[in-house]
Amino acid sequence: MSDKKQKDNDPKADVPLSDPKIAADKLKTVRDFLRHAVSRFNEAALFYGHGTFTPYDEAAYLVLQGLNLPVDQLEPYLDARLLPQERQKLAELVHARVTTRKPLPYLLNRAWLAGVPFYVDERVIVPRSYIAELLHTEIVTDDDFSLIPDPWEISAVLDLCTGSGCLAILAAHTFPAATVDAVDLSPDALAVAEINVNDSLHKDRIALYQGDLFAPLAGKKYDLILTNPPYVDAEDMQDMPPEYLYEPRMALAAGEDGLDIVHRILKDAPKHMNDGAIMVLELGYGGDALQEAYPDATFNWMDTENSTGEVFWMTKEQLEAL
């Protein structure tokens, strides 16, 4: 074979694979696109945090979801040769991720949380709450500790600042006897939540409310409140990587110290809690500021696989003591 023909048949040959048309022509297998995506992501110094944490994980997620393959089964498909339309789709996804820096879940219109896929677009932040993991560990069942030993005892759950509706749907699954109310200030976010609720198995037990925190709930009370409110402080809002700028600002920004919404939730939550009820709140890295604001309060912190001191729980009685 001549050097020219050998080069033309080599997907790793020195060609401008930054052009998605050339990439689609030269790259043939899942393995080729995985390597190509990792190389381009490293070169572009992308930021991760919307479901993945490394270039390799991001590339694997892009390839598997772009081909509608199971997200946890890469190995069986690595050497599968792709159809022309599949190669073109993957090449364009890689190119779009690098050139726009848009979070991959927006490009795919799909995000996974706790093993469940959800529809997403720029009307909502990409689901990534640590509360989802805690629902299946410390909140309900764990070898050493459980906030709620019997999930059947929960009859009413509130997901405050629901966004895409993901926590409401996961809560409906975790607490099979509960009705779940989900509230968000943004009508656009609730439109996305409605898509996800209607696609779930629990739509008959989930109600969506538009309004400012507890305002639309008309005195309703709950056994469990879950909330992942806006909590990004002013400094972090200014220093955000480009990927986060695609997300709705109102779902992120929360004043100078990131606690503007949290203060309001802590004040009003007890009025909407049954006796013995629990509230679980995620606030990112704001733990020190929170403790400084409430020096005599006891916040019960819970850690997850990827977080420390970003989620706490409190009883109704503890909240009333504030």
ROTISE-997116 format. One record per residue (C-alpha): z, y negated, x. Coordinates in nm, 4 decimals. Last residue first. Layout:
pz->Z, py->Y, px->X $
...
This chain:
pz->6.4924, py->-2.9633, px->-3.3733 $
pz->6.7482, py->-2.7422, px->-3.5486 $
pz->6.5042, py->-2.6899, px->-3.8359 $
pz->6.2638, py->-2.5306, px->-3.5919 $
pz->6.5264, py->-2.2870, px->-3.4708 $
pz->6.6145, py->-2.1930, px->-3.8288 $
pz->6.2501, py->-2.1329, px->-3.9203 $
pz->6.2206, py->-1.9023, px->-3.6230 $
pz->6.0378, py->-1.9948, px->-3.3053 $
pz->5.7580, py->-1.8395, px->-3.1028 $
pz->5.5942, py->-1.9463, px->-2.7790 $
pz->5.2494, py->-1.9277, px->-2.6192 $
pz->5.1323, py->-2.0775, px->-2.2876 $
pz->5.4168, py->-1.9636, px->-2.0621 $
pz->5.2175, py->-1.7147, px->-1.8581 $
pz->4.8582, py->-1.6227, px->-1.9355 $
pz->4.5921, py->-1.3632, px->-1.8549 $
pz->4.7550, py->-1.0327, px->-1.9511 $
pz->4.9815, py->-1.2086, px->-2.1973 $
pz->5.3173, py->-1.3794, px->-2.1676 $
pz->5.5485, py->-1.4824, px->-2.4509 $
pz->5.7857, py->-1.7779, px->-2.4443 $
pz->6.0759, py->-1.8220, px->-2.6862 $
pz->6.1329, py->-2.1950, px->-2.7004 $
pz->6.4986, py->-2.2898, px->-2.7190 $
pz->6.5546, py->-2.6578, px->-2.7880 $
pz->6.8058, py->-2.8859, px->-2.6149 $
pz->6.5555, py->-3.0663, px->-2.3928 $
pz->6.2997, py->-3.1260, px->-2.6721 $
pz->6.0478, py->-3.3713, px->-2.5245 $
pz->6.1089, py->-3.2418, px->-2.1721 $
pz->6.0648, py->-2.8861, px->-2.2945 $
pz->5.7314, py->-2.9794, px->-2.4486 $
pz->5.6097, py->-3.1608, px->-2.1379 $
pz->5.6974, py->-2.8575, px->-1.9257 $
pz->5.5247, py->-2.6170, px->-2.1653 $
pz->5.2024, py->-2.8138, px->-2.1946 $
pz->4.9878, py->-2.5741, px->-1.9914 $
pz->4.8182, py->-2.4192, px->-2.2926 $
pz->4.9811, py->-2.4958, px->-2.6266 $
pz->4.9789, py->-2.1790, px->-2.8354 $
pz->5.2158, py->-2.1588, px->-3.1310 $
pz->5.3779, py->-1.8622, px->-3.3095 $
pz->5.5920, py->-1.9515, px->-3.6136 $
pz->5.8405, py->-1.7050, px->-3.7599 $
pz->5.9883, py->-1.6653, px->-4.1079 $
pz->6.3478, py->-1.5517, px->-4.1691 $
pz->6.3781, py->-1.7677, px->-4.4794 $
pz->6.0294, py->-1.8601, px->-4.5970 $
pz->5.8364, py->-2.1183, px->-4.3997 $
pz->5.6362, py->-2.4165, px->-4.5268 $
pz->5.9069, py->-2.6830, px->-4.5026 $
pz->5.9978, py->-2.5420, px->-4.1610 $
pz->5.6467, py->-2.6281, px->-4.0280 $
pz->5.6670, py->-3.0041, px->-4.0835 $
pz->5.8386, py->-3.1315, px->-3.7689 $
pz->5.7119, py->-2.8682, px->-3.5261 $
pz->5.3561, py->-2.9150, px->-3.6534 $
pz->5.3711, py->-3.2925, px->-3.6160 $
pz->5.5006, py->-3.2705, px->-3.2588 $
pz->5.2311, py->-3.0134, px->-3.1731 $
pz->4.9538, py->-3.2440, px->-3.2936 $
pz->5.0407, py->-3.5247, px->-3.0513 $
pz->5.1481, py->-3.2868, px->-2.7743 $
pz->4.8646, py->-3.3113, px->-2.5230 $
pz->5.0520, py->-3.5547, px->-2.2990 $
pz->4.8328, py->-3.8614, px->-2.3535 $
pz->4.6858, py->-3.7577, px->-2.6844 $
pz->4.5748, py->-3.4286, px->-2.8364 $
pz->4.2104, py->-3.3698, px->-2.7423 $
pz->4.0698, py->-3.0181, px->-2.7911 $
pz->3.9500, py->-2.9471, px->-3.1460 $
pz->3.8676, py->-3.3137, px->-3.2058 $
pz->3.6442, py->-3.3087, px->-2.8996 $
pz->3.4192, py->-3.0443, px->-3.0509 $
pz->3.2991, py->-2.8100, px->-2.7726 $
pz->2.9891, py->-2.8889, px->-2.5681 $
pz->3.1971, py->-3.0910, px->-2.3211 $
pz->3.3795, py->-2.7725, px->-2.2267 $
pz->3.0866, py->-2.6363, px->-2.0258 $
pz->3.0549, py->-2.9612, px->-1.8276 $
pz->3.3906, py->-2.9027, px->-1.6544 $
pz->3.6767, py->-3.1140, px->-1.7930 $
pz->3.8304, py->-3.3884, px->-1.5794 $
pz->3.8581, py->-3.6656, px->-1.8384 $
pz->3.9996, py->-3.4364, px->-2.1070 $
pz->4.2399, py->-3.2984, px->-1.8480 $
pz->4.3891, py->-3.6429, px->-1.7878 $
pz->4.4197, py->-3.7213, px->-2.1598 $
pz->4.6067, py->-3.4034, px->-2.2497 $
pz->4.4502, py->-3.0943, px->-2.4078 $
pz->4.6613, py->-2.9538, px->-2.6934 $
pz->4.4433, py->-2.9161, px->-3.0049 $
pz->4.6136, py->-2.6553, px->-3.2244 $
pz->4.6378, py->-2.2770, px->-3.1807 $
pz->4.8593, py->-2.1958, px->-3.4767 $
pz->4.9983, py->-1.8817, px->-3.6337 $
pz->5.2538, py->-1.9171, px->-3.9129 $
pz->5.4330, py->-1.6072, px->-4.0420 $
pz->5.6380, py->-1.5388, px->-4.3556 $
pz->5.4742, py->-1.8263, px->-4.5395 $
pz->5.5443, py->-2.1041, px->-4.7876 $
pz->5.3157, py->-2.3116, px->-5.0112 $
pz->5.4278, py->-2.6694, px->-5.0816 $
pz->5.0875, py->-2.8049, px->-5.1779 $
pz->4.8883, py->-2.6454, px->-4.8934 $
pz->4.6290, py->-2.9207, px->-4.8444 $
pz->4.8560, py->-3.1439, px->-4.6297 $
pz->4.9893, py->-2.8755, px->-4.3930 $
pz->4.7566, py->-2.9646, px->-4.1024 $
pz->4.5152, py->-3.2386, px->-4.2101 $
pz->4.2703, py->-3.0933, px->-4.4613 $
pz->4.0150, py->-2.8317, px->-4.5537 $
pz->4.1535, py->-2.5027, px->-4.6842 $
pz->4.0092, py->-2.1519, px->-4.6434 $
pz->4.1491, py->-1.8523, px->-4.8331 $
pz->4.1650, py->-1.4999, px->-4.6874 $
pz->4.2633, py->-1.1899, px->-4.8876 $
pz->3.9299, py->-1.1184, px->-5.0615 $
pz->3.7443, py->-1.1848, px->-4.7356 $
pz->3.9214, py->-0.9009, px->-4.5564 $
pz->3.6425, py->-0.6692, px->-4.4410 $
pz->3.4792, py->-0.9519, px->-4.2469 $
pz->3.1318, py->-1.1019, px->-4.2783 $
pz->3.2437, py->-1.3432, px->-4.5499 $
pz->3.5343, py->-1.4531, px->-4.3305 $
pz->3.3035, py->-1.5111, px->-4.0351 $
pz->3.0534, py->-1.7233, px->-4.2256 $
pz->3.3375, py->-1.9125, px->-4.3962 $
pz->3.4914, py->-1.9895, px->-4.0583 $
pz->3.1635, py->-2.1486, px->-3.9497 $
pz->3.1635, py->-2.3756, px->-4.2557 $
pz->3.5331, py->-2.4367, px->-4.1929 $
pz->3.4522, py->-2.5761, px->-3.8506 $
pz->3.2011, py->-2.8178, px->-4.0007 $
pz->3.4516, py->-2.9301, px->-4.2651 $
pz->3.6898, py->-3.0214, px->-3.9792 $
pz->4.0593, py->-3.0669, px->-4.0583 $
pz->4.1248, py->-2.6943, px->-4.0516 $
pz->4.3404, py->-2.4600, px->-4.2568 $
pz->4.3429, py->-2.0807, px->-4.2962 $
pz->4.5514, py->-1.9074, px->-4.5641 $
pz->4.6099, py->-1.5346, px->-4.5301 $
pz->4.7286, py->-1.3010, px->-4.8061 $
pz->4.9347, py->-1.0209, px->-4.6636 $
pz->4.9631, py->-0.6488, px->-4.7376 $
pz->4.7408, py->-0.5331, px->-4.4501 $
pz->4.9096, py->-0.7443, px->-4.1823 $
pz->4.7144, py->-0.6714, px->-3.8628 $
pz->4.3720, py->-0.6854, px->-4.0289 $
pz->4.4487, py->-1.0049, px->-4.2173 $
pz->4.5892, py->-1.1476, px->-3.8949 $
pz->4.2651, py->-1.0697, px->-3.7110 $
pz->4.0683, py->-1.2497, px->-3.9817 $
pz->4.2969, py->-1.5529, px->-3.9789 $
pz->4.2908, py->-1.5574, px->-3.5992 $
pz->3.9105, py->-1.5650, px->-3.5956 $
pz->3.8591, py->-1.8332, px->-3.8590 $
pz->3.6103, py->-2.0260, px->-3.6469 $
pz->3.8454, py->-2.3228, px->-3.6195 $
pz->4.1757, py->-2.2129, px->-3.7747 $
pz->4.3855, py->-2.5208, px->-3.7086 $
pz->4.6798, py->-2.3535, px->-3.8892 $
pz->4.6501, py->-1.9818, px->-3.9610 $
pz->4.9082, py->-1.9199, px->-4.2336 $
pz->5.0338, py->-1.5737, px->-4.3271 $
pz->5.1866, py->-1.4483, px->-4.6536 $
pz->5.3120, py->-1.0997, px->-4.7463 $
pz->5.4528, py->-0.9716, px->-4.4171 $
pz->5.6627, py->-0.6599, px->-4.4783 $
pz->5.3647, py->-0.4318, px->-4.4163 $
pz->5.3628, py->-0.5446, px->-4.0501 $
pz->5.6916, py->-0.3568, px->-3.9902 $
pz->5.8607, py->-0.4283, px->-3.6559 $
pz->5.7698, py->-0.7980, px->-3.6616 $
pz->5.8841, py->-0.9754, px->-3.3464 $
pz->5.8499, py->-0.6566, px->-3.1445 $
pz->6.0072, py->-0.5638, px->-2.8144 $
pz->6.0345, py->-0.2711, px->-2.5716 $
pz->5.7434, py->-0.0361, px->-2.6402 $
pz->5.5453, py->-0.3015, px->-2.8246 $
pz->5.4309, py->-0.3550, px->-3.1826 $
pz->5.3779, py->-0.6503, px->-3.4104 $
pz->5.4207, py->-0.9819, px->-3.2336 $
pz->5.4588, py->-0.8383, px->-2.8834 $
pz->5.1402, py->-0.6347, px->-2.8636 $
pz->4.8563, py->-0.6347, px->-3.1164 $
pz->4.9077, py->-0.9866, px->-3.2452 $
pz->4.9810, py->-1.0916, px->-2.8883 $
pz->4.6192, py->-1.0386, px->-2.7849 $
pz->4.4909, py->-1.2631, px->-3.0625 $
pz->4.7630, py->-1.5170, px->-2.9854 $
pz->4.6035, py->-1.5634, px->-2.6443 $
pz->4.3371, py->-1.7714, px->-2.8172 $
pz->3.9837, py->-1.7535, px->-2.6798 $
pz->3.7521, py->-1.8418, px->-2.9695 $
pz->3.4735, py->-2.0817, px->-2.8569 $
pz->3.5489, py->-2.4220, px->-3.0034 $
pz->3.3819, py->-2.4885, px->-3.3361 $
pz->3.0795, py->-2.6828, px->-3.4647 $
pz->2.8934, py->-2.5989, px->-3.1434 $
pz->2.8128, py->-2.2485, px->-3.2660 $
pz->3.0102, py->-1.9310, px->-3.3243 $
pz->2.9750, py->-1.6008, px->-3.5131 $
pz->3.2566, py->-1.3581, px->-3.4372 $
pz->3.2669, py->-1.0187, px->-3.2668 $
pz->3.5947, py->-0.8177, px->-3.2659 $
pz->3.7413, py->-0.6518, px->-2.9562 $
pz->4.0454, py->-0.8784, px->-2.9468 $
pz->3.8125, py->-1.1798, px->-2.9457 $
pz->3.4387, py->-1.1577, px->-2.8934 $
pz->3.2015, py->-1.4514, px->-2.9241 $
pz->2.8539, py->-1.4685, px->-3.0725 $
pz->2.5959, py->-1.7373, px->-3.1310 $
pz->2.4246, py->-1.6086, px->-2.8140 $
pz->2.3635, py->-1.9496, px->-2.6564 $
pz->2.6913, py->-2.0747, px->-2.8006 $
pz->2.8775, py->-1.7714, px->-2.6670 $
pz->2.7257, py->-1.8428, px->-2.3216 $
pz->2.8899, py->-2.1809, px->-2.2835 $
pz->2.6256, py->-2.4516, px->-2.2274 $
pz->2.5738, py->-2.5237, px->-1.8596 $
pz->2.2316, py->-2.6637, px->-1.9612 $
pz->2.0271, py->-2.5516, px->-1.6593 $
pz->2.2243, py->-2.2416, px->-1.5632 $
pz->2.2990, py->-2.0985, px->-1.9073 $
pz->1.9481, py->-2.1846, px->-2.0285 $
pz->1.7794, py->-2.0090, px->-1.7360 $
pz->1.9915, py->-1.6957, px->-1.7808 $
pz->1.9157, py->-1.6915, px->-2.1531 $
pz->1.5440, py->-1.7488, px->-2.0907 $
pz->1.5234, py->-1.4588, px->-1.8466 $
pz->1.7120, py->-1.2349, px->-2.0891 $
pz->1.4773, py->-1.3130, px->-2.3766 $
pz->1.1640, py->-1.2726, px->-2.1628 $
pz->1.2797, py->-0.9367, px->-2.0318 $
pz->1.3489, py->-0.8150, px->-2.3849 $
pz->1.0069, py->-0.9322, px->-2.5043 $
pz->0.8389, py->-0.7480, px->-2.2157 $
pz->1.0272, py->-0.4233, px->-2.2863 $
pz->1.3034, py->-0.3262, px->-2.0476 $
pz->1.3326, py->-0.0385, px->-1.8039 $
pz->1.6726, py->0.1303, px->-1.8199 $
pz->1.8321, py->0.1547, px->-1.4773 $
pz->2.1655, py->-0.0067, px->-1.5671 $
pz->2.1796, py->0.1285, px->-1.9226 $
pz->2.4431, py->0.4030, px->-1.9019 $
pz->2.6622, py->0.1869, px->-1.6733 $
pz->2.6979, py->-0.1199, px->-1.8968 $
pz->2.8981, py->0.0187, px->-2.1884 $
pz->3.1816, py->-0.2148, px->-2.2891 $
pz->2.9774, py->-0.4880, px->-2.4579 $
pz->2.7823, py->-0.2363, px->-2.6652 $
pz->2.4092, py->-0.3252, px->-2.6554 $
pz->2.2429, py->-0.5988, px->-2.8578 $
pz->2.0002, py->-0.6720, px->-2.5707 $
pz->2.1218, py->-1.0291, px->-2.5193 $
pz->2.4728, py->-0.9036, px->-2.5791 $
pz->2.4488, py->-0.6547, px->-2.2949 $
pz->2.2649, py->-0.8854, px->-2.0551 $
pz->2.4762, py->-1.1950, px->-2.1198 $
pz->2.8056, py->-1.0044, px->-2.1087 $
pz->2.7096, py->-0.8371, px->-1.7822 $
pz->2.6124, py->-1.1723, px->-1.6317 $
pz->2.9368, py->-1.3374, px->-1.7431 $
pz->3.1407, py->-1.0477, px->-1.6087 $
pz->2.9568, py->-1.0704, px->-1.2757 $
pz->2.9931, py->-1.4476, px->-1.2519 $
pz->3.3699, py->-1.4182, px->-1.3084 $
pz->3.6248, py->-1.5197, px->-1.5774 $
pz->3.4705, py->-1.4215, px->-1.9092 $
pz->3.5421, py->-1.5079, px->-2.2735 $
pz->3.4797, py->-1.8797, px->-2.2617 $
pz->3.6573, py->-1.9384, px->-1.9309 $
pz->3.3810, py->-1.9715, px->-1.6759 $
pz->3.2481, py->-2.2644, px->-1.4764 $
pz->2.9063, py->-2.2435, px->-1.3155 $
pz->2.8541, py->-2.2894, px->-0.9439 $
pz->2.4731, py->-2.3067, px->-0.9874 $
pz->2.4075, py->-2.0742, px->-0.6947 $
pz->2.6746, py->-1.8326, px->-0.8130 $
pz->2.5270, py->-1.8247, px->-1.1632 $
pz->2.1767, py->-1.7736, px->-1.0246 $
pz->2.2806, py->-1.4822, px->-0.8065 $
pz->2.4882, py->-1.3196, px->-1.0810 $
pz->2.1993, py->-1.3531, px->-1.3267 $
pz->1.9459, py->-1.1966, px->-1.0900 $
pz->2.1742, py->-0.9047, px->-1.0085 $
pz->2.2298, py->-0.8309, px->-1.3786 $
pz->1.8634, py->-0.8858, px->-1.4532 $
pz->1.7514, py->-0.6292, px->-1.1949 $
pz->2.0166, py->-0.3792, px->-1.3055 $
pz->1.8998, py->-0.4064, px->-1.6669 $
pz->1.5512, py->-0.3198, px->-1.5460 $
pz->1.2110, py->-0.4827, px->-1.4893 $
pz->1.2405, py->-0.8153, px->-1.3133 $
pz->0.9101, py->-0.9573, px->-1.1867 $
pz->0.7427, py->-1.0719, px->-1.5095 $
pz->1.0503, py->-1.2000, px->-1.6892 $
pz->1.1619, py->-1.3778, px->-1.3729 $
pz->0.8198, py->-1.5412, px->-1.3403 $
pz->0.8377, py->-1.6699, px->-1.6974 $
pz->1.2015, py->-1.7743, px->-1.6537 $
pz->1.1170, py->-1.9956, px->-1.3524 $
pz->1.4305, py->-1.9802, px->-1.1361 $
pz->1.2786, py->-1.6570, px->-1.0086 $
pz->1.0731, py->-1.8616, px->-0.7621 $
pz->0.9361, py->-1.5679, px->-0.5590 $
pz->1.0637, py->-1.4097, px->-0.2375 $
pz->1.0466, py->-1.0471, px->-0.3447 $
pz->1.3451, py->-0.8934, px->-0.5214 $
pz->1.1382, py->-0.7611, px->-0.8116 $
pz->0.9110, py->-0.5852, px->-0.5612 $
pz->0.5754, py->-0.4899, px->-0.7121 $
pz->0.3931, py->-0.8075, px->-0.6038 $
pz->0.5441, py->-0.7769, px->-0.2553 $
pz->0.4147, py->-0.4247, px->-0.2156 $
pz->0.0711, py->-0.5317, px->-0.3359 $
pz->0.0578, py->-0.8129, px->-0.0799 $
pz->0.1886, py->-0.5963, px->0.2054 $
pz->-0.0854, py->-0.3454, px->0.1338 $
pz->0.0000, py->0.0000, px->0.0000 $
